[in-house]
Amino acid sequence: MNMIATPPPAEPQHIEVSAILFSPEDERPKIITIRCRPSHKPSQGMCPNPLVQPHFLDGQPEGIVLTQGLNGEPLRFPLQLWYSPSALQKAAPVNRAIFHITSGAAPKSWCGTVVVLKFNGSRRQGYADAGSNDLPALSAYFLAYK
């Protein structure tokens, strides 16, 4: 009898994208790799879920989406900023990398770790690699943050 091997069930593929890490103890932001898990819920859209939790040891991170850059210009590729609400609430530790890109001119110090991902389009259905070209829009956001 001829047996045909059944392939194992398809595992959802993780994708990897470049993100920007603003670490409180670093002088400058750095590019890191973030793994994203495919979305299983159609109600949440098709955008994969970024696995940012390992960068936030002080609790559950929260995310906001930046859709505007310098001078209120709409961003073709919106940015998703993950941050620590507990660090902001405690006002510690001050994020030196953000202090550096804003030249210390921000009215309020940003505290805690920040991880920034870049959407691959305005519909926000996936991610593209973030990089140094995204720093001006982020700097403008941190300068406007009060």
Buried (B, 14 or more C-beta within 10 A) or exposed (E): EEEEEEEEEEEEEEBEBBBBBBBBEBEEBEEBEBBBEEBEEEEEEEBBBBEBEEBBEEEEBEEEEBBBBEEEEEBEBBBBBBBBBBBBEEEEBEBBBBBBBBEEEBEEBBBBBBBBBBBBEEEBEBBEBBEEEBBEBBBBBBBEBE
